[in-house]
Amino acid sequence: MQVELYRQILEVVASIPYGKVATYGQVAKMAGLPRHARLVGKVLQNLDGNSDMPWHRVINSQGKISLNQMNEHGENIQAQRLIDEGVMVIQGRIKLSQYQWVL
């Protein structure tokens, strides 16, 4: 059962387009698991470090980056990946009205 839930979540995350973001709650809802945003976070937290899953496109409902991990240059890894995709990140925030993935 749990493997199936993880698969559903990762399927949605893999579908988030380049240059767009989705919230944890949005991913949960799209995976058929409304009100399970924390499960989305847990699934992403357990990804292999070499995964090509676009985990960095998932942010919190306030448009804030949740990951506090820094690269060797002292830059937030998640923010830098989003910036590399053309997403504007200002003080750890993304403007959802501009960058949120909408079906």
C-alpha positions in Angstrom: 0.0 0.0 0.0 2.7 2.5 1.0 4.7 1.8 -2.2 1.6 2.6 -4.2 1.1 5.9 -2.4 4.8 6.8 -3.0 4.4 6.0 -6.7 1.3 8.2 -7.0 3.1 11.1 -5.4 6.3 10.7 -7.4 4.2 10.5 -10.6 2.8 13.9 -9.9 6.1 15.4 -9.0 7.7 14.1 -12.2 4.9 15.8 -14.1 5.6 19.3 -12.8 6.8 21.3 -15.8 10.2 22.9 -16.1 10.1 26.4 -14.7 6.9 25.8 -12.7 6.3 24.9 -9.0 3.6 23.1 -7.1 2.8 23.1 -3.4 3.0 20.0 -1.2 -0.7 20.1 -0.7 -1.3 20.5 -4.5 0.9 17.4 -5.2 -1.0 15.5 -2.5 -4.4 16.4 -4.0 -3.3 15.6 -7.5 -2.0 12.2 -6.3 -5.5 11.5 -4.9 -4.3 12.1 -1.3 -5.9 15.3 -0.2 -4.8 16.6 3.2 -1.6 14.5 3.0 0.9 17.3 2.2 3.3 16.0 5.0 3.4 12.6 3.3 4.6 14.4 0.1 7.4 16.0 2.1 8.3 12.6 3.6 8.5 10.9 0.2 10.7 13.7 -1.2 12.9 13.7 1.8 13.6 10.0 1.3 14.6 10.3 -2.4 18.1 9.1 -3.4 20.5 12.0 -3.6 21.2 11.1 -7.2 17.6 11.0 -8.2 16.6 13.0 -11.3 13.1 13.6 -9.8 12.4 17.4 -9.9 11.8 17.5 -6.1 13.0 21.2 -6.1 9.8 22.2 -7.9 7.7 21.4 -4.7 7.4 24.3 -2.2 5.2 25.2 0.7 1.7 26.8 0.4 3.1 30.2 1.2 5.4 30.0 -1.8 8.5 29.5 0.5 11.3 27.1 -0.1 11.4 24.5 2.6 14.8 23.0 2.1 17.7 24.7 4.0 20.5 22.7 2.4 23.3 24.8 1.0 25.8 24.0 -1.8 29.6 24.6 -1.6 29.0 28.3 -2.5 26.6 28.9 0.4 23.6 29.0 -1.9 20.3 27.2 -1.2 20.3 24.2 -3.4 16.5 24.3 -4.0 16.5 28.0 -4.8 19.5 27.7 -7.1 17.8 24.8 -9.1 14.7 26.9 -9.5 16.7 30.0 -10.6 18.4 27.8 -13.1 15.0 27.0 -14.6 14.1 30.7 -14.8 12.0 30.9 -11.6 12.4 34.1 -9.7 13.3 33.5 -6.1 13.3 36.5 -3.8 14.3 36.0 -0.2 13.4 32.3 -0.4 10.0 33.0 -1.8 8.4 32.3 -5.2 5.4 34.2 -6.5 2.8 31.5 -6.8 0.5 33.6 -9.0 3.3 33.6 -11.6 5.0 30.2 -11.3 2.5 27.8 -9.8 1.7 24.9 -12.1 -2.0 25.0 -13.1 -3.6 22.2 -15.1 
